[in-house]
Amino acid sequence: MEPYGAPQLDAAVQLNVNENPYGPSQLVVDDLAAALCAIGPTLNRYPDREAGLLRTDLADYLGHGLDGSRVWAANGSNEVMQQVLQAFGGPGHTALSFAPTYSMYPEYARVTSTRWVTAPRSDAFEIDLGEALDSIGREQPEVILIASPNNPTGTTVEVDTLKAICAAAPGLVVVDEAYAEFRRLGTPSALALLDDYSHLAVTRTMSKAFALAGGRVGYVASSAEVVDALRVVRLPYHLSAVTQAVARVALAHRDELLARVDDLRDQRDATVSWLRSRGLRAADSDANFVLFGAFVDRRAVWQGLLDQGVLIRETGPAGWLRVSIGTLEQMEAFKDALDGVLQEEKMQ
């Protein structure tokens, strides 16, 4: 077994782990410092193990009539997902998803001894509803994991498809919306379905749009009963006082921290168009990354970009690569490097 992790390499342009390339302003940094100074004298005490104030702030951000009793927070959406399988998976239980999808899902299943099965997505990386319903009927999964937007493809799932899956599901349905803030305008969120399905959970993260990957904050919205089940399996004092304080400052500055999302959306759409203009396939994306291909030797393309100082991700279906959306300058460096690699391929 190998531990999960993207390559951490020294490259001038790092576009491999879907980080927001725009860090917090000095105003946000100053408020972060003030918040940490305020809690400093109390760090000899354990944090609020229920993270009550943070959960209330998260519910306010999400809207949809939610309150803190229906929101749970943890160290990244990764910990939320693991808690979900600790609570609802385990020996003799099954988790179902739709491949290709996030590579950590089977790892959550492995460490919780949950049986892992997948149904295939279409050639356009969409969920085929008939195939999905057949798989649900056949496997009777206790947990269904649906990434929307999906990682690594960036594709979203239609609301009618989610409704049909929720109606057919014998257990918990988790819609992973880690990249939700980057969706194209008019693309609905599964949050709007929470009041209709008590067995639906929607996970989010502050790592991406909020530019808080170093803060490690993820959360889930669901029914109060699902949240209570996660409280049963969480480790004592799992969310530090520092993490809670940092997250609350970020939420207080949400308008500023989310201000660059539109720019990243525009840059993503421009990147999709540019890749297609080069004769490549590029998946329609509602995230802050683009999956593109298909290459006979994707490793050679990945290495060729790295040799020019541009690090992207070798992931997804065979022959495909994924590039995170960076600043304008970073994306220009990526395009120049890829043009060079493609030219070399033609000459061989």
C-alpha positions as CSV (number, residue, x, y, z in Angstrom):
1,M,0.0,0.0,0.0
2,E,1.1,3.5,-0.7
3,P,0.0,6.7,1.1
4,Y,-2.1,9.2,-0.9
5,G,-0.5,12.3,-2.1
6,A,0.2,14.4,-5.2
7,P,3.9,14.8,-6.1
8,Q,5.4,17.7,-4.0
9,L,8.1,18.9,-6.4
10,D,10.0,22.2,-6.8
11,A,8.5,23.8,-9.9
12,A,8.1,27.4,-10.8
13,V,4.5,27.0,-11.8
14,Q,2.5,24.6,-9.6
15,L,-0.9,23.7,-11.1
16,N,-1.4,20.2,-9.7
17,V,-3.5,20.2,-6.6
18,N,-6.4,22.6,-7.4
19,E,-5.3,25.3,-4.9
20,N,-6.6,28.9,-5.3
21,P,-3.6,30.8,-6.6
22,Y,-4.6,34.0,-4.9
23,G,-3.7,34.2,-1.2
24,P,-5.4,36.3,1.4
25,S,-4.9,40.1,1.5
26,Q,-3.0,41.8,4.3
27,L,-6.3,42.9,5.8
28,V,-7.3,39.2,6.2
29,V,-3.9,38.3,7.4
30,D,-4.1,41.0,10.1
31,D,-7.5,39.8,11.2
32,L,-6.2,36.2,11.3
33,A,-3.3,37.3,13.5
34,A,-5.6,39.2,15.8
35,A,-7.9,36.2,16.2
36,L,-5.0,33.9,17.0
37,C,-3.7,36.5,19.6
38,A,-7.1,36.5,21.2
39,I,-7.2,32.7,21.7
40,G,-3.5,32.4,22.5
41,P,-3.9,32.7,26.3
42,T,-6.5,29.9,26.3
43,L,-4.6,27.3,24.3
44,N,-3.9,25.4,27.5
45,R,-7.6,24.5,27.3
46,Y,-9.3,22.1,24.9
47,P,-11.3,23.7,22.1
48,D,-15.1,23.6,21.8
49,R,-15.5,20.0,20.7
50,E,-18.8,20.8,19.0
51,A,-17.4,23.9,17.1
52,G,-20.7,25.6,17.8
53,L,-19.8,29.1,16.6
54,L,-18.1,27.9,13.5
55,R,-21.0,25.6,12.6
56,T,-23.4,28.5,13.0
57,D,-21.2,30.7,10.7
58,L,-21.1,27.9,8.1
59,A,-24.9,27.5,8.2
60,D,-25.3,31.3,7.6
61,Y,-22.9,31.1,4.7
62,L,-24.7,28.2,3.1
63,G,-28.2,29.6,3.6
64,H,-31.1,27.3,2.5
65,G,-32.7,27.7,6.0
66,L,-29.9,25.7,7.7
67,D,-28.8,26.1,11.3
68,G,-25.8,24.9,13.2
69,S,-27.5,21.6,14.2
70,R,-27.5,20.6,10.5
71,V,-23.9,21.4,9.8
72,W,-20.7,19.6,10.9
73,A,-17.1,20.7,10.4
74,A,-13.8,18.7,10.4
75,N,-10.2,18.9,9.2
76,G,-11.0,19.2,5.5
77,S,-13.8,17.4,3.7
78,N,-11.5,14.4,3.7
79,E,-12.1,13.9,7.5
80,V,-15.8,14.5,6.9
81,M,-15.9,11.7,4.3
82,Q,-14.0,9.3,6.6
83,Q,-16.4,10.1,9.4
84,V,-19.3,9.3,7.0
85,L,-17.9,5.9,6.3
86,Q,-17.1,5.3,10.0
87,A,-20.7,6.1,10.8
88,F,-22.5,4.5,7.9
89,G,-20.0,2.1,6.3
90,G,-17.9,-0.6,7.8
91,P,-17.6,-4.4,7.6
92,G,-20.6,-5.9,5.7
93,H,-21.5,-2.5,4.3
94,T,-21.1,-1.1,0.7
95,A,-20.1,2.3,-0.7
96,L,-20.9,3.0,-4.3
97,S,-19.6,5.7,-6.6
98,F,-19.2,6.5,-10.3
99,A,-15.8,6.2,-11.9
100,P,-13.7,8.0,-12.8
101,T,-14.0,10.1,-9.6
102,Y,-12.0,11.3,-6.6
103,S,-9.1,8.9,-5.9
104,M,-9.5,9.1,-2.1
105,Y,-12.9,7.6,-2.0
106,P,-11.7,4.0,-2.2
107,E,-9.1,4.9,0.4
108,Y,-11.8,6.0,2.8
109,A,-13.5,2.7,2.1
110,R,-10.3,0.7,2.7
111,V,-9.5,2.3,6.1
112,T,-13.1,1.7,7.3
113,S,-13.3,-1.9,5.9
114,T,-16.2,-0.8,3.7
115,R,-16.8,-2.7,0.5
116,W,-16.1,-0.5,-2.5
117,V,-17.9,-0.7,-5.8
118,T,-18.2,1.7,-8.8
119,A,-20.4,2.1,-11.8
120,P,-18.9,3.6,-15.0
121,R,-19.5,7.2,-16.2
122,S,-20.3,7.9,-19.8
123,D,-17.7,8.9,-22.4
124,A,-18.6,12.5,-21.5
125,F,-17.9,11.7,-17.8
126,E,-21.6,12.0,-16.9
127,I,-23.7,9.7,-14.7
128,D,-26.0,7.5,-16.8
129,L,-29.1,7.4,-14.7
130,G,-30.2,3.9,-15.9
131,E,-26.8,2.5,-15.1
132,A,-26.8,4.2,-11.7
133,L,-30.3,2.9,-10.7
134,D,-29.3,-0.6,-11.9
135,S,-26.2,-0.5,-9.7
136,I,-28.1,0.8,-6.7
137,G,-30.7,-2.0,-7.1
138,R,-28.0,-4.6,-7.5
139,E,-25.5,-3.5,-4.8
140,Q,-27.9,-1.9,-2.2
141,P,-25.2,0.4,-0.9
142,E,-25.3,1.9,2.5
143,V,-23.4,5.0,1.2
144,I,-23.4,6.5,-2.3
145,L,-20.7,9.1,-3.0
146,I,-21.3,11.6,-5.8
147,A,-18.7,14.3,-6.6
148,S,-20.4,17.3,-8.3
149,P,-18.4,19.0,-9.7
150,N,-16.5,15.7,-10.1
151,N,-12.8,15.4,-9.5
152,P,-10.9,14.8,-11.8
153,T,-13.3,15.5,-14.6
154,G,-15.0,18.8,-13.4
155,T,-18.4,17.7,-14.5
156,T,-21.6,18.3,-12.5
157,V,-24.6,16.1,-12.0
158,E,-28.1,17.2,-13.0
159,V,-30.6,17.9,-10.3
160,D,-33.1,15.4,-11.7
161,T,-30.4,12.7,-11.6
162,L,-29.7,13.5,-8.0
163,K,-33.4,13.3,-7.1
164,A,-33.8,9.9,-8.8
165,I,-30.7,8.6,-7.0
166,C,-32.0,9.9,-3.6
167,A,-35.4,8.3,-4.3
168,A,-33.8,4.9,-5.0
169,A,-31.0,4.9,-2.4
170,P,-31.5,2.6,0.5
171,G,-28.9,4.5,2.6
172,L,-27.0,7.8,2.8
173,V,-26.4,9.8,-0.4
174,V,-23.3,12.1,-0.1
175,V,-22.9,14.9,-2.8
176,D,-19.3,16.1,-2.6
177,E,-19.4,19.8,-3.6
178,A,-15.8,20.7,-2.8
179,Y,-15.6,22.9,-6.0
180,A,-19.2,24.2,-5.8
181,E,-18.3,27.9,-5.8
182,F,-16.7,27.5,-9.2
183,R,-19.8,26.2,-11.0
184,R,-21.0,28.0,-14.0
185,L,-23.7,30.5,-13.3
186,G,-27.2,28.9,-13.0
187,T,-25.8,25.4,-12.0
188,P,-27.9,24.5,-9.0
189,S,-26.5,23.0,-5.7
190,A,-27.7,19.8,-4.0
191,L,-28.2,22.0,-0.9
192,A,-31.6,22.9,-2.4
193,L,-32.6,19.2,-2.0
194,L,-31.8,18.8,1.7
195,D,-35.2,19.5,3.0
196,D,-36.7,16.9,0.7
197,Y,-34.3,14.0,1.5
198,S,-33.2,13.5,5.2
199,H,-30.7,10.9,4.0
200,L,-28.9,13.4,1.7
201,A,-25.6,15.0,2.8
202,V,-23.7,17.8,1.0
203,T,-20.0,18.2,1.7
204,R,-18.0,21.4,1.1
205,T,-14.5,22.6,1.8
206,M,-12.8,26.0,2.4
207,S,-9.6,24.8,0.8
208,K,-10.5,25.8,-2.8
209,A,-12.6,28.9,-3.4
210,F,-11.8,30.4,0.1
211,A,-8.0,30.0,-0.6
212,L,-7.7,28.2,2.8
213,A,-6.0,24.9,1.9
214,G,-3.5,25.4,4.7
215,G,-6.3,25.9,7.2
216,R,-7.8,22.4,6.6
217,V,-11.5,23.1,7.0
218,G,-14.3,21.0,5.5
219,Y,-17.9,20.7,6.4
220,V,-21.1,18.9,5.6
221,A,-24.8,19.9,5.7
222,S,-27.5,17.3,6.2
223,S,-30.3,16.5,8.6
224,A,-29.7,16.9,12.3
225,E,-29.9,13.1,12.6
226,V,-27.0,12.5,10.1
227,V,-24.9,15.2,11.9
228,D,-25.5,13.4,15.2
229,A,-24.3,10.2,13.7
230,L,-21.0,11.9,12.7
231,R,-20.7,13.4,16.2
232,V,-20.7,9.8,17.6
233,V,-17.6,8.8,15.6
234,R,-15.5,12.0,15.7
235,L,-12.3,12.0,17.7
236,P,-12.4,14.0,20.9
237,Y,-11.6,17.7,20.2
238,H,-10.9,16.9,16.6
239,L,-11.0,20.5,15.4
240,S,-8.4,22.7,17.1
241,A,-9.2,26.1,18.5
242,V,-6.7,27.6,16.0
243,T,-8.5,26.0,13.0
244,Q,-11.9,27.1,14.3
245,A,-10.7,30.7,14.7
246,V,-9.0,30.8,11.3
247,A,-12.2,29.5,9.6
248,R,-14.4,32.1,11.3
249,V,-12.2,34.9,10.1
250,A,-12.2,33.6,6.6
251,L,-16.0,33.4,6.6
252,A,-16.2,36.9,7.9
253,H,-14.2,38.0,4.9
254,R,-16.1,35.8,2.4
255,D,-16.8,38.6,0.0
256,E,-13.1,39.4,-0.4
257,L,-11.8,35.8,-0.5
258,L,-14.4,34.7,-3.1
259,A,-13.9,37.8,-5.2
260,R,-11.4,36.0,-7.5
261,V,-13.7,33.1,-8.2
262,D,-15.2,34.8,-11.3
263,D,-11.7,35.4,-12.7
264,L,-10.8,31.8,-12.2
265,R,-14.0,30.7,-13.9
266,D,-13.2,32.9,-16.9
267,Q,-9.7,31.5,-17.0
268,R,-11.0,28.0,-16.8
269,D,-13.4,28.4,-19.7
270,A,-10.6,30.1,-21.7
271,T,-8.3,27.2,-21.0
272,V,-10.9,24.7,-22.2
273,S,-11.3,26.6,-25.4
274,W,-7.6,26.9,-25.9
275,L,-7.0,23.2,-25.4
276,R,-9.6,22.3,-27.9
277,S,-8.1,24.7,-30.4
278,R,-4.9,22.6,-30.1
279,G,-6.9,19.5,-31.2
280,L,-7.1,18.1,-27.7
281,R,-10.2,16.9,-25.8
282,A,-11.1,18.9,-22.7
283,A,-13.9,18.0,-20.4
284,D,-16.6,20.6,-19.7
285,S,-15.6,21.8,-16.2
286,D,-17.5,23.5,-13.3
287,A,-14.4,23.3,-11.1
288,N,-11.1,25.2,-10.9
289,F,-9.3,22.6,-13.1
290,V,-9.6,21.1,-16.5
291,L,-9.1,17.4,-17.5
292,F,-7.6,17.1,-21.0
293,G,-6.1,14.5,-23.3
294,A,-6.0,12.0,-24.6
295,F,-2.3,11.2,-25.0
296,V,-0.6,8.0,-26.1
297,D,2.0,8.6,-23.4
298,R,0.7,11.0,-20.8
299,R,3.7,10.5,-18.6
300,A,5.9,11.9,-21.3
301,V,3.7,15.0,-21.7
302,W,3.6,15.4,-17.9
303,Q,7.4,15.1,-17.7
304,G,7.9,17.5,-20.7
305,L,5.9,20.2,-18.9
306,L,7.8,19.6,-15.6
307,D,11.1,19.9,-17.5
308,Q,9.9,23.4,-18.4
309,G,9.0,24.3,-14.8
310,V,5.2,23.5,-15.0
311,L,3.8,20.9,-12.6
312,I,0.3,19.5,-13.4
313,R,-1.4,16.3,-12.3
314,E,-1.1,12.9,-13.9
315,T,-4.5,11.5,-12.9
316,G,-7.9,10.4,-14.2
317,P,-8.5,8.0,-17.1
318,A,-5.6,6.6,-19.0
319,G,-4.1,9.1,-21.4
320,W,-5.6,12.2,-19.6
321,L,-4.0,14.9,-17.5
322,R,-5.4,17.6,-15.2
323,V,-4.3,21.2,-14.9
324,S,-5.4,23.5,-12.0
325,I,-6.4,27.0,-13.0
326,G,-3.8,29.5,-11.8
327,T,-3.1,33.2,-12.4
328,L,-3.0,34.6,-15.9
329,E,0.7,34.5,-15.9
330,Q,0.8,30.9,-14.7
331,M,-1.7,29.8,-17.4
332,E,0.3,31.5,-20.1
333,A,3.4,29.6,-18.9
334,F,1.4,26.3,-19.0
335,K,0.2,27.1,-22.6
336,D,3.7,27.9,-23.8
337,A,5.1,24.8,-22.2
338,L,2.3,22.5,-23.6
339,D,2.7,24.1,-27.1
340,G,6.4,23.1,-26.9
341,V,5.6,19.6,-25.9
342,L,3.0,19.1,-28.6
343,Q,5.4,20.5,-31.2
344,E,8.1,18.0,-30.1
345,E,5.5,15.2,-30.4
346,K,4.7,16.2,-34.0
347,M,8.4,16.1,-34.9
348,Q,8.9,12.6,-33.6
